[in-house]
Amino acid sequence: MNNSLFLLVGFVFLLSCKQNSNRICMKAIAVVPKPASVLLGDDDFTLHTKTPVFIDSGFQQGATIVNLFNEFLGKEYHFKLSMDSDTRTGGLSLKLVDSLPSEAYVLDVNNKGIAIVGADYNGVLYGMKTLQQLIFQNNKSSNKTLWIPGVQISDAPVFSWRGMHLDVVRHFFSKEQVMHLLEVMADYKLNTFHWHLTDDQGWRIEIKEFPELTEKAAWRSETIIGHMAEHPKKFDGKPHGGFYTQDEIKEIIEFAAKRGITVVPEIEMPGHALAALGAFPELSCTETTKATFTEWGISNDVFCAGNEATFEFLSQVLDEVMELFPSGYLHIGGDECPKTRWKACPKCQQRMQIEGLANEEELQSYFIKRIEAFVNSKGKQVIGWDEILEGGLPERATVMSWRNSSHALAAATQGHDVIMAPNATAYLDHYQSEKYEPLSIGGLTGLNDVYEWNILPDELPEEAKIHILGAQANMWTEYVATNEHLEYMLYPRLIALAENAWIEKEQKDFTDFQNRMNKQYAWLDKQGINYRIPYPMGFEAQNYGLSDVDTVELFTGIETAAIHYTLDGTVPDENSPVYTVPLILQLNEPVVLNALTLMPSGRKSAVSTGYFKQLEFIESLTVGILESGLRCSWEPGEFKSAKNLLLRNPKVTKVNGVELPKEIPPTFFGAVYQGYINIPHDGLYTFRLQSDDGAALYIAEQLVTENAGFKFGEHSKGALALKAGYHLFSLNYFQAKYGVNLSLYYQIGNAPFQKIPNSWFCYK
């Protein structure tokens, strides 16, 4: 960040408050993203219907920003400001200053007026967005007189690319829904909308040269139900589709531009192309009739790299796309391209021979480089997912790193720009917590994971860091069919990413962010946004102890919300008792605790449930001579329940612990581990079972915990009070498709979880 921003206005870099405590300061200035510097002043300002507006003569676009501000005032407070006044004092003034870094702003509020100085259009816009937050947080009435605290804020983003990706292919979202998303993005100073418009499951952009793309490729006959790993697959039997006309796209681009957002289109190639090939099968390697994909995952049918007509088609498509979108970037995908068809295609093999390409990875690089040359000839730059590194990186391409930081490292050290969008921390289609979430693709990415993720990899050499343009959240919609669900998955995680990409690493403080978000939830409520409300935490689904009394402290992270609970097994509502102090539970009989979070708006979280019970110690067994390890029985097959897993003709092998035998197939199998576990000390043991897919753990012939059905890298917990010594051990596991994961951990008391050592296992 350019420090001249702070020298210019004479602010200190530390976040501080003038003649106020830090607590009072942050209650008045709960801005998100957190500004770089905030000083509270002594003199406040009152905004009213006659407040004049002055826009510097060199900033004609300032009128657009004032119009957006007036939309805010009109909607929330029922009045607008006039831009007709010649008065230059006592009002709102907007001005550009060349000496500020890109997108920087200075907001000064005192009893003489409001001044916003910005480096550019976005800078002034962001100053106004900060002003809107100050107004909304401190004014709840609509009396046309608004109090604004005296404040001096100097601010600038750390990263230039602060993005949001939306997949409208797997499920289609209307023009109005996209615009609403752009509005919220602008509120939190995100500046790039990555629009995923084509894939195997549909084609969403009108191309006038090829009307078949919207007549045929924009529609699929039905959609898969449930998770793509489930087998046999089920479908809803309902057609799904839609597309944006070029006029609608122009409207969205203009709408976004006014809000400081650049729209970057993505046209997938050479893979993820089945919808287009359904309309033009002659562009595939097999040249046979195809249908738009009705399930998730990846199709083997891709654009034929040996067919010259493929490049002619894509050039015409991209010509229209680039004419529509003013963005200097065009995203061309380049990811997850199976080489199966290319390996069997005479045209592709001939292309490899003519071009001297050693393998199909180099053929993909040839494909991407050829498209890049065409895009560059039109004055634009190519972005691709990090698979474009394979086979050789195109000369000027920007890499969107989604798999792991090694790809970002490879691209940046080669001098290529990189956008960070790692699957582990920036994919918002993942589960948000361990329980009570709607079906998702898998993974677990909580609010804190998004916020605390280090965008700039530590292992990156200093000279390569300049190539990290910024960060982006990716929203894939295989399991997100409605706008309400989309909002639930996005917020507040997208807001956490917006702050993460705006501030310096040293400024990040998750607790502070949560405190400021308490003010933001009211704004999201006002916009009718279905953000995720965290359910009450502080207990597990199964809670066991050795005492007949347990103390439970509940929390949500939202101080403006109330927690309502019941202890009789009934579902709580707004009339149930309100949690105010830790609960003292008497466990002479088992207790069921149900709790929910109630927002001031009346919206409720999911109900969290905990079963509390006092445990008695289980005595160990007397056993004879044992061998180290476990007996593992397994066989190929499709299974749906670990609890009821039945092997009819298993193979039996010895394993050292909870590990998969080397000879086991990669997918579709069941396995049963049997033997003893040797507990070293008396104690209350909590076991954490992680699996992909289903698993059920039994110790001392008791079901400890279960991952029921198809599970995608999730874990569950259970506890037993065990005497030192040997106890019967059994673990059932089945794997369907995709990820394979089976791990078992233990915890004693409040100690950290550890993987169970193989030395604990033995069998007869």
Number of C-alpha atoms within 10 A of each C-alpha: 14 14 11 12 20 19 11 12 13 10 16 14 15 11 18 16 18 13 11 13 10 13 10 10 20 19 15 20 25 22 22 22 25 24 21 20 18 24 22 24 18 13 13 17 19 20 19 16 13 14 19 21 24 23 19 14 11 9 13 12 15 21 15 14 22 23 16 17 19 18 15 17 20 15 12 16 19 14 19 20 21 15 15 9 13 9 11 14 15 19 22 21 19 24 23 21 15 10 13 23 20 19 23 27 32 27 22 22 23 20 16 15 21 26 23 24 23 30 21 21 23 23 28 28 30 29 26 25 23 24 21 17 19 19 18 21 19 16 15 11 11 14 11 17 15 19 15 24 21 20 25 19 24 27 28 29 26 22 18 18 22 27 28 26 22 19 21 27 27 27 20 23 21 14 15 11 13 17 16 13 19 24 17 18 24 21 20 22 29 30 23 25 25 21 19 25 21 28 29 29 32 33 34 26 22 23 20 14 11 14 12 16 24 24 14 19 30 27 24 22 15 17 21 18 15 17 20 18 19 18 15 7 12 14 13 12 12 10 11 18 22 21 25 21 16 16 11 16 18 15 14 18 22 17 15 23 18 18 26 24 24 23 27 22 23 23 24 21 24 23 23 29 28 28 31 29 26 25 23 21 19 17 24 26 24 16 14 12 12 17 19 24 26 23 21 16 14 18 18 16 28 27 27 25 26 22 18 12 13 17 19 10 15 16 15 14 18 19 15 15 19 19 10 15 18 17 17 15 22 26 23 24 26 24 20 18 21 18 18 13 17 25 14 12 18 14 17 20 19 14 18 20 12 9 12 11 18 11 14 20 19 18 25 27 21 21 21 25 20 14 20 23 17 19 20 17 10 14 10 17 19 25 24 27 22 26 23 28 21 16 17 16 23 22 13 16 24 28 28 28 24 23 16 14 19 14 22 30 22 18 25 23 17 13 17 21 22 30 26 28 26 21 18 17 25 26 25 29 25 23 21 24 14 13 16 14 13 12 13 20 19 17 20 21 21 17 22 17 18 25 24 16 17 14 25 19 15 10 10 17 12 9 10 19 19 15 19 26 19 23 28 28 28 24 23 21 22 23 22 23 14 13 18 14 16 24 17 20 26 23 20 22 24 28 26 25 29 29 24 28 28 27 20 16 15 6 14 15 13 15 11 13 20 17 17 21 22 17 23 20 22 17 15 15 16 11 12 10 19 19 21 19 22 21 23 26 18 10 18 16 16 17 20 24 19 16 13 15 14 18 11 14 14 19 18 17 17 21 13 14 20 20 25 23 27 19 17 11 14 13 17 22 18 16 8 15 14 18 16 11 9 11 13 11 19 16 18 11 11 15 18 19 24 20 28 28 29 24 19 13 11 10 14 21 18 17 20 22 25 19 17 23 23 19 18 15 14 14 15 18 15 8 12 7 7 12 13 18 23 27 23 25 19 25 20 19 14 17 23 18 21 25 20 10 18 15 17 8 10 15 13 15 13 16 19 18 22 19 15 18 16 8 7 15 15 14 16 18 19 28 26 23 25 22 23 27 24 18 17 12 12 16 17 20 19 22 23 23 24 22 26 25 30 30 30 24 25 17 19 19 11 12 16 20 21 25 25 15 17 24 24 24 20 21 20 21 21 20 22 22 19 23 20 17 18 22 23 18 21 22 22 24 26 32 30 23 18 15 16 16 18 20 17 21 16 20 18 16 12 7 8 9 15 13 13 17 13 16 12 18 26 24 19 14
